[in-house]
Amino acid sequence: MKGHDSISTNRHEWLDDAAALARFDSVALQWGKRSSVMIEDVPALRLLHQSLLTDREPEARRRLVALAFDIKVAYLNSNYHVHELAGSENKYLVHDEARTRFLPLEDEQSFGVALLRSRAAFGLVSRIRALWDKLFLYVTLRFDGDAGVRRLQARRNRRKHFFSEYGRGVGEISMNTMSVALADINALEKDYRSPELHGFGVVPPWVFESPPTWPYGHTSPILCHWSVMRTFLKSAFAEADGKQCSLDAVPPHVP
């Protein structure tokens, strides 16, 4: 994480405009519907802005909304990676006939699909871990303000400090959710993120295989890591969940 001063909203005044935030939430859902990407209305920036009006000073509110905006954009992109992975597998790997034609080492189209899967898997792994760091910062800022952020950033192992501070639960995030999150982050680091970013990658080899049966492959564990992060994110923004998704009938403007 970078220093707290990096959470600056001076150049982005629209992030303090309730109408602009509502438009962003609405367009995100409409884009998801048009693109067939499952987009959830969380964090609903308009609802978060509203919930923070009564107990936050304007600058503190702006910082929280700016960080939530960053998290929402990263979450939207993670949903797109999920769509790429699931969509490519549904088209090329699920059905027996299509799977027999999926030959990345022999066919250029199959090779391109394998590259897409490798990009999406790498992007999702990296995005999940980045979202965890942003969620640590958001929860700390939300519940302990600037002092909590300074304590967090002063620690060499911020993950350990975060779970030491909030491992028993905070806000709508239960102790069980915290416990599951910690175990899953450790597994993500060990099995995917560290090898992909810093060592011998584990994703590329299996995306270029021609699986004999379905399900066969290694996407499911990555999607499970994403699901754990998603559960934590929804708990962190419980007061800013619009209870909608792009699969619903989306109105022109979210009320």
C-alpha positions as YAML, in Angstrom:
chain: A
units: angstrom
residues:
- id: 1
  name: MET
  ca: [0.00, 0.00, 0.00]
- id: 2
  name: LYS
  ca: [1.11, 3.51, -0.69]
- id: 3
  name: GLY
  ca: [0.97, 6.33, 1.80]
- id: 4
  name: HIS
  ca: [-2.30, 7.75, 2.98]
- id: 5
  name: ASP
  ca: [-1.60, 11.01, 1.10]
- id: 6
  name: SER
  ca: [-2.17, 9.09, -2.13]
- id: 7
  name: ILE
  ca: [-5.92, 9.02, -1.37]
- id: 8
  name: SER
  ca: [-6.46, 12.47, -2.82]
- id: 9
  name: THR
  ca: [-9.76, 13.65, -4.29]
- id: 10
  name: ASN
  ca: [-8.90, 17.25, -5.09]
- id: 11
  name: ARG
  ca: [-8.83, 16.53, -8.84]
- id: 12
  name: HIS
  ca: [-11.95, 14.37, -8.79]
- id: 13
  name: GLU
  ca: [-14.66, 16.53, -7.30]
- id: 14
  name: TRP
  ca: [-17.39, 14.52, -9.01]
- id: 15
  name: LEU
  ca: [-16.74, 11.75, -6.47]
- id: 16
  name: ASP
  ca: [-18.51, 13.97, -3.94]
- id: 17
  name: ASP
  ca: [-21.51, 14.52, -6.24]
- id: 18
  name: ALA
  ca: [-24.36, 12.17, -5.33]
- id: 19
  name: ALA
  ca: [-25.95, 12.46, -8.77]
- id: 20
  name: ALA
  ca: [-22.68, 11.64, -10.54]
- id: 21
  name: LEU
  ca: [-22.12, 8.62, -8.30]
- id: 22
  name: ALA
  ca: [-25.65, 7.39, -9.03]
- id: 23
  name: ARG
  ca: [-24.97, 7.72, -12.76]
- id: 24
  name: PHE
  ca: [-21.75, 5.72, -12.42]
- id: 25
  name: ASP
  ca: [-23.59, 2.94, -10.56]
- id: 26
  name: SER
  ca: [-26.33, 2.91, -13.20]
- id: 27
  name: VAL
  ca: [-24.02, 2.85, -16.22]
- id: 28
  name: ALA
  ca: [-21.96, 0.04, -14.67]
- id: 29
  name: LEU
  ca: [-25.09, -2.14, -14.47]
- id: 30
  name: GLN
  ca: [-26.20, -1.21, -17.97]
- id: 31
  name: TRP
  ca: [-22.75, -1.98, -19.38]
- id: 32
  name: GLY
  ca: [-22.77, -5.36, -17.62]
- id: 33
  name: LYS
  ca: [-26.18, -6.20, -19.06]
- id: 34
  name: ARG
  ca: [-25.14, -5.22, -22.60]
- id: 35
  name: SER
  ca: [-21.82, -7.10, -22.29]
- id: 36
  name: SER
  ca: [-23.32, -10.16, -20.56]
- id: 37
  name: VAL
  ca: [-20.93, -9.61, -17.66]
- id: 38
  name: MET
  ca: [-22.47, -10.21, -14.25]
- id: 39
  name: ILE
  ca: [-21.99, -6.87, -12.47]
- id: 40
  name: GLU
  ca: [-23.22, -6.37, -8.90]
- id: 41
  name: ASP
  ca: [-24.40, -3.05, -7.53]
- id: 42
  name: VAL
  ca: [-21.84, -3.09, -4.74]
- id: 43
  name: PRO
  ca: [-20.25, -0.99, -3.53]
- id: 44
  name: ALA
  ca: [-23.11, 1.23, -4.61]
- id: 45
  name: LEU
  ca: [-21.26, 4.53, -4.44]
- id: 46
  name: ARG
  ca: [-24.44, 6.59, -4.14]
- id: 47
  name: LEU
  ca: [-25.56, 4.58, -1.10]
- id: 48
  name: LEU
  ca: [-22.13, 4.73, 0.51]
- id: 49
  name: HIS
  ca: [-22.00, 8.51, 0.04]
- id: 50
  name: GLN
  ca: [-25.44, 8.80, 1.61]
- id: 51
  name: SER
  ca: [-24.63, 6.55, 4.58]
- id: 52
  name: LEU
  ca: [-21.46, 8.54, 5.36]
- id: 53
  name: LEU
  ca: [-23.14, 11.95, 5.32]
- id: 54
  name: THR
  ca: [-24.33, 11.83, 8.92]
- id: 55
  name: ASP
  ca: [-21.16, 10.79, 10.72]
- id: 56
  name: ARG
  ca: [-18.20, 11.90, 8.58]
- id: 57
  name: GLU
  ca: [-16.48, 15.16, 7.92]
- id: 58
  name: PRO
  ca: [-16.50, 16.10, 4.21]
- id: 59
  name: GLU
  ca: [-12.82, 15.33, 3.59]
- id: 60
  name: ALA
  ca: [-13.02, 11.99, 5.40]
- id: 61
  name: ARG
  ca: [-16.12, 11.11, 3.41]
- id: 62
  name: ARG
  ca: [-14.41, 12.03, 0.14]
- id: 63
  name: ARG
  ca: [-11.41, 9.81, 0.92]
- id: 64
  name: LEU
  ca: [-13.63, 6.84, 1.74]
- id: 65
  name: VAL
  ca: [-15.73, 7.27, -1.39]
- id: 66
  name: ALA
  ca: [-12.60, 7.69, -3.54]
- id: 67
  name: LEU
  ca: [-11.17, 4.47, -2.15]
- id: 68
  name: ALA
  ca: [-14.51, 2.70, -2.62]
- id: 69
  name: PHE
  ca: [-14.55, 3.92, -6.23]
- id: 70
  name: ASP
  ca: [-11.10, 2.41, -6.76]
- id: 71
  name: ILE
  ca: [-12.32, -0.86, -5.26]
- id: 72
  name: LYS
  ca: [-15.45, -0.86, -7.42]
- id: 73
  name: VAL
  ca: [-13.48, -0.37, -10.64]
- id: 74
  name: ALA
  ca: [-11.10, -3.19, -9.69]
- id: 75
  name: TYR
  ca: [-14.09, -5.39, -8.81]
- id: 76
  name: LEU
  ca: [-15.73, -4.62, -12.18]
- id: 77
  name: ASN
  ca: [-12.54, -5.71, -13.91]
- id: 78
  name: SER
  ca: [-12.35, -8.89, -11.84]
- id: 79
  name: ASN
  ca: [-15.90, -9.74, -12.97]
- id: 80
  name: TYR
  ca: [-14.77, -9.26, -16.57]
- id: 81
  name: HIS
  ca: [-11.89, -11.72, -16.03]
- id: 82
  name: VAL
  ca: [-14.38, -14.23, -14.59]
- id: 83
  name: HIS
  ca: [-16.58, -13.72, -17.66]
- id: 84
  name: GLU
  ca: [-13.61, -14.36, -19.97]
- id: 85
  name: LEU
  ca: [-12.66, -17.56, -18.18]
- id: 86
  name: ALA
  ca: [-16.16, -18.94, -17.87]
- id: 87
  name: GLY
  ca: [-17.15, -17.88, -21.37]
- id: 88
  name: SER
  ca: [-14.14, -19.45, -23.06]
- id: 89
  name: GLU
  ca: [-14.59, -22.68, -21.14]
- id: 90
  name: ASN
  ca: [-18.31, -22.89, -21.90]
- id: 91
  name: LYS
  ca: [-17.59, -22.45, -25.61]
- id: 92
  name: TYR
  ca: [-14.50, -24.60, -26.03]
- id: 93
  name: LEU
  ca: [-14.23, -27.08, -23.17]
- id: 94
  name: VAL
  ca: [-17.62, -28.07, -21.76]
- id: 95
  name: HIS
  ca: [-19.11, -29.88, -24.75]
- id: 96
  name: ASP
  ca: [-17.42, -33.06, -25.94]
- id: 97
  name: GLU
  ca: [-17.39, -32.09, -29.62]
- id: 98
  name: ALA
  ca: [-15.92, -28.63, -29.00]
- id: 99
  name: ARG
  ca: [-13.34, -30.02, -26.58]
- id: 100
  name: THR
  ca: [-12.02, -32.49, -29.17]
- id: 101
  name: ARG
  ca: [-11.29, -29.52, -31.45]
- id: 102
  name: PHE
  ca: [-9.48, -27.57, -28.72]
- id: 103
  name: LEU
  ca: [-5.83, -28.25, -29.64]
- id: 104
  name: PRO
  ca: [-3.67, -25.25, -28.64]
- id: 105
  name: LEU
  ca: [-0.44, -26.92, -29.74]
- id: 106
  name: GLU
  ca: [-1.79, -27.64, -33.22]
- id: 107
  name: ASP
  ca: [-4.46, -25.07, -34.07]
- id: 108
  name: GLU
  ca: [-4.11, -21.27, -34.19]
- id: 109
  name: GLN
  ca: [-7.65, -20.54, -32.98]
- id: 110
  name: SER
  ca: [-7.20, -22.87, -30.02]
- id: 111
  name: PHE
  ca: [-3.85, -21.24, -29.34]
- id: 112
  name: GLY
  ca: [-5.57, -17.84, -29.20]
- id: 113
  name: VAL
  ca: [-8.19, -19.17, -26.78]
- id: 114
  name: ALA
  ca: [-5.43, -20.56, -24.57]
- id: 115
  name: LEU
  ca: [-3.74, -17.15, -24.55]
- id: 116
  name: LEU
  ca: [-7.05, -15.53, -23.58]
- id: 117
  name: ARG
  ca: [-7.45, -18.00, -20.71]
- id: 118
  name: SER
  ca: [-3.90, -17.34, -19.53]
- id: 119
  name: ARG
  ca: [-4.46, -13.55, -19.62]
- id: 120
  name: ALA
  ca: [-7.74, -13.83, -17.76]
- id: 121
  name: ALA
  ca: [-6.38, -16.21, -15.13]
- id: 122
  name: PHE
  ca: [-3.27, -14.10, -14.52]
- id: 123
  name: GLY
  ca: [-5.36, -10.93, -14.44]
- id: 124
  name: LEU
  ca: [-7.84, -12.42, -11.99]
- id: 125
  name: VAL
  ca: [-5.16, -13.71, -9.62]
- id: 126
  name: SER
  ca: [-3.41, -10.34, -9.62]
- id: 127
  name: ARG
  ca: [-6.67, -8.41, -9.29]
- id: 128
  name: ILE
  ca: [-7.87, -10.52, -6.36]
- id: 129
  name: ARG
  ca: [-4.71, -9.83, -4.38]
- id: 130
  name: ALA
  ca: [-4.78, -6.12, -5.19]
- id: 131
  name: LEU
  ca: [-8.39, -5.96, -4.06]
- id: 132
  name: TRP
  ca: [-7.47, -7.56, -0.74]
- id: 133
  name: ASP
  ca: [-4.92, -4.80, -0.09]
- id: 134
  name: LYS
  ca: [-7.47, -2.13, -0.96]
- id: 135
  name: LEU
  ca: [-10.07, -3.78, 1.27]
- id: 136
  name: PHE
  ca: [-7.61, -3.86, 4.19]
- id: 137
  name: LEU
  ca: [-7.09, -0.14, 3.74]
- id: 138
  name: TYR
  ca: [-10.80, 0.62, 3.34]
- id: 139
  name: VAL
  ca: [-11.87, -1.31, 6.45]
- id: 140
  name: THR
  ca: [-9.12, 0.32, 8.49]
- id: 141
  name: LEU
  ca: [-10.01, 3.81, 7.28]
- id: 142
  name: ARG
  ca: [-13.73, 3.14, 7.70]
- id: 143
  name: PHE
  ca: [-13.54, 1.98, 11.30]
- id: 144
  name: ASP
  ca: [-10.35, 3.51, 12.71]
- id: 145
  name: GLY
  ca: [-9.76, 6.57, 10.55]
- id: 146
  name: ASP
  ca: [-6.41, 8.18, 9.88]
- id: 147
  name: ALA
  ca: [-4.84, 6.86, 13.09]
- id: 148
  name: GLY
  ca: [-5.68, 3.29, 12.11]
- id: 149
  name: VAL
  ca: [-4.25, 3.78, 8.62]
- id: 150
  name: ARG
  ca: [-1.01, 5.18, 10.07]
- id: 151
  name: ARG
  ca: [-0.68, 2.12, 12.32]
- id: 152
  name: LEU
  ca: [-1.35, -0.19, 9.40]
- id: 153
  name: GLN
  ca: [1.15, 1.48, 7.10]
- id: 154
  name: ALA
  ca: [3.82, 1.49, 9.80]
- id: 155
  name: ARG
  ca: [3.80, -2.32, 9.91]
- id: 156
  name: ARG
  ca: [6.07, -4.38, 7.73]
- id: 157
  name: ASN
  ca: [3.53, -7.19, 7.56]
- id: 158
  name: ARG
  ca: [0.28, -5.33, 7.02]
- id: 159
  name: ARG
  ca: [-1.75, -8.47, 6.44]
- id: 160
  name: LYS
  ca: [-0.73, -9.85, 9.82]
- id: 161
  name: HIS
  ca: [-1.48, -6.51, 11.49]
- id: 162
  name: PHE
  ca: [-4.89, -6.24, 9.82]
- id: 163
  name: PHE
  ca: [-6.06, -9.66, 10.95]
- id: 164
  name: SER
  ca: [-4.60, -9.10, 14.40]
- id: 165
  name: GLU
  ca: [-6.64, -5.91, 14.71]
- id: 166
  name: TYR
  ca: [-9.89, -7.12, 13.16]
- id: 167
  name: GLY
  ca: [-9.72, -10.91, 13.29]
- id: 168
  name: ARG
  ca: [-12.66, -11.06, 15.72]
- id: 169
  name: GLY
  ca: [-14.82, -9.24, 13.21]
- id: 170
  name: VAL
  ca: [-15.71, -5.61, 12.60]
- id: 171
  name: GLY
  ca: [-18.89, -3.99, 11.33]
- id: 172
  name: GLU
  ca: [-20.79, -6.54, 9.25]
- id: 173
  name: ILE
  ca: [-17.66, -8.65, 8.72]
- id: 174
  name: SER
  ca: [-17.94, -11.67, 11.00]
- id: 175
  name: MET
  ca: [-15.11, -13.47, 12.76]
- id: 176
  name: ASN
  ca: [-15.74, -16.50, 10.52]
- id: 177
  name: THR
  ca: [-15.48, -14.36, 7.39]
- id: 178
  name: MET
  ca: [-12.19, -12.98, 8.69]
- id: 179
  name: SER
  ca: [-10.88, -16.47, 9.43]
- id: 180
  name: VAL
  ca: [-11.86, -17.82, 6.01]
- id: 181
  name: ALA
  ca: [-10.33, -14.76, 4.33]
- id: 182
  name: LEU
  ca: [-6.96, -15.13, 6.06]
- id: 183
  name: ALA
  ca: [-6.68, -18.83, 5.19]
- id: 184
  name: ASP
  ca: [-7.68, -18.18, 1.60]
- id: 185
  name: ILE
  ca: [-5.26, -15.27, 1.08]
- id: 186
  name: ASN
  ca: [-2.40, -17.44, 2.37]
- id: 187
  name: ALA
  ca: [-3.41, -20.21, -0.06]
- id: 188
  name: LEU
  ca: [-3.72, -17.74, -2.94]
- id: 189
  name: GLU
  ca: [-0.23, -16.40, -2.28]
- id: 190
  name: LYS
  ca: [1.27, -19.87, -2.07]
- id: 191
  name: ASP
  ca: [-0.50, -21.52, -4.98]
- id: 192
  name: TYR
  ca: [-0.91, -18.71, -7.51]
- id: 193
  name: ARG
  ca: [0.19, -15.16, -6.86]
- id: 194
  name: SER
  ca: [3.78, -15.74, -5.74]
- id: 195
  name: PRO
  ca: [4.56, -18.25, -8.52]
- id: 196
  name: GLU
  ca: [2.90, -16.13, -11.22]
- id: 197
  name: LEU
  ca: [4.42, -12.80, -10.22]
- id: 198
  name: HIS
  ca: [7.73, -13.78, -8.69]
- id: 199
  name: GLY
  ca: [8.67, -17.33, -9.61]
- id: 200
  name: PHE
  ca: [7.84, -20.22, -11.90]
- id: 201
  name: GLY
  ca: [4.30, -19.60, -13.19]
- id: 202
  name: VAL
  ca: [1.70, -22.32, -12.77]
- id: 203
  name: VAL
  ca: [-1.06, -21.04, -15.09]
- id: 204
  name: PRO
  ca: [0.39, -21.20, -18.66]
- id: 205
  name: PRO
  ca: [1.10, -24.96, -18.83]
- id: 206
  name: TRP
  ca: [-2.46, -26.12, -18.14]
- id: 207
  name: VAL
  ca: [-4.17, -23.60, -20.42]
- id: 208
  name: PHE
  ca: [-2.28, -25.12, -23.37]
- id: 209
  name: GLU
  ca: [-3.39, -28.66, -22.58]
- id: 210
  name: SER
  ca: [-6.18, -30.47, -24.46]
- id: 211
  name: PRO
  ca: [-8.33, -31.80, -21.61]
- id: 212
  name: PRO
  ca: [-9.79, -35.29, -22.23]
- id: 213
  name: THR
  ca: [-12.81, -34.71, -20.01]
- id: 214
  name: TRP
  ca: [-14.76, -31.88, -18.41]
- id: 215
  name: PRO
  ca: [-14.32, -30.65, -15.78]
- id: 216
  name: TYR
  ca: [-10.57, -30.87, -16.09]
- id: 217
  name: GLY
  ca: [-8.21, -28.03, -15.43]
- id: 218
  name: HIS
  ca: [-7.34, -25.49, -12.83]
- id: 219
  name: THR
  ca: [-9.75, -22.60, -13.17]
- id: 220
  name: SER
  ca: [-12.07, -23.64, -10.35]
- id: 221
  name: PRO
  ca: [-9.58, -22.98, -7.52]
- id: 222
  name: ILE
  ca: [-8.94, -19.46, -8.84]
- id: 223
  name: LEU
  ca: [-12.67, -18.79, -9.02]
- id: 224
  name: CYS
  ca: [-13.01, -20.06, -5.44]
- id: 225
  name: HIS
  ca: [-10.41, -17.48, -4.33]
- id: 226
  name: TRP
  ca: [-12.41, -14.82, -6.15]
- id: 227
  name: SER
  ca: [-15.60, -15.97, -4.40]
- id: 228
  name: VAL
  ca: [-14.03, -15.63, -0.95]
- id: 229
  name: MET
  ca: [-12.87, -12.10, -1.79]
- id: 230
  name: ARG
  ca: [-16.35, -11.29, -3.12]
- id: 231
  name: THR
  ca: [-17.99, -12.43, 0.13]
- id: 232
  name: PHE
  ca: [-15.62, -10.26, 2.16]
- id: 233
  name: LEU
  ca: [-16.19, -7.26, -0.11]
- id: 234
  name: LYS
  ca: [-19.97, -7.52, 0.20]
- id: 235
  name: SER
  ca: [-19.66, -7.69, 4.00]
- id: 236
  name: ALA
  ca: [-17.35, -4.66, 4.04]
- id: 237
  name: PHE
  ca: [-19.91, -2.67, 2.04]
- id: 238
  name: ALA
  ca: [-23.05, -4.07, 3.65]
- id: 239
  name: GLU
  ca: [-24.52, -0.57, 4.00]
- id: 240
  name: ALA
  ca: [-23.81, 0.15, 0.33]
- id: 241
  name: ASP
  ca: [-25.26, -2.90, -1.40]
- id: 242
  name: GLY
  ca: [-27.84, -1.95, -4.02]
- id: 243
  name: LYS
  ca: [-29.18, -5.53, -4.09]
- id: 244
  name: GLN
  ca: [-29.15, -5.52, -7.90]
- id: 245
  name: CYS
  ca: [-27.05, -7.01, -10.63]
- id: 246
  name: SER
  ca: [-26.77, -6.65, -14.39]
- id: 247
  name: LEU
  ca: [-28.79, -9.86, -14.86]
- id: 248
  name: ASP
  ca: [-31.83, -8.00, -13.52]
- id: 249
  name: ALA
  ca: [-33.95, -5.71, -15.64]
- id: 250
  name: VAL
  ca: [-31.82, -2.55, -15.31]
- id: 251
  name: PRO
  ca: [-33.68, 0.78, -15.44]
- id: 252
  name: PRO
  ca: [-32.14, 3.77, -17.27]
- id: 253
  name: HIS
  ca: [-31.14, 5.29, -13.92]
- id: 254
  name: VAL
  ca: [-30.71, 3.44, -10.61]
- id: 255
  name: PRO
  ca: [-33.05, 5.06, -8.06]
...
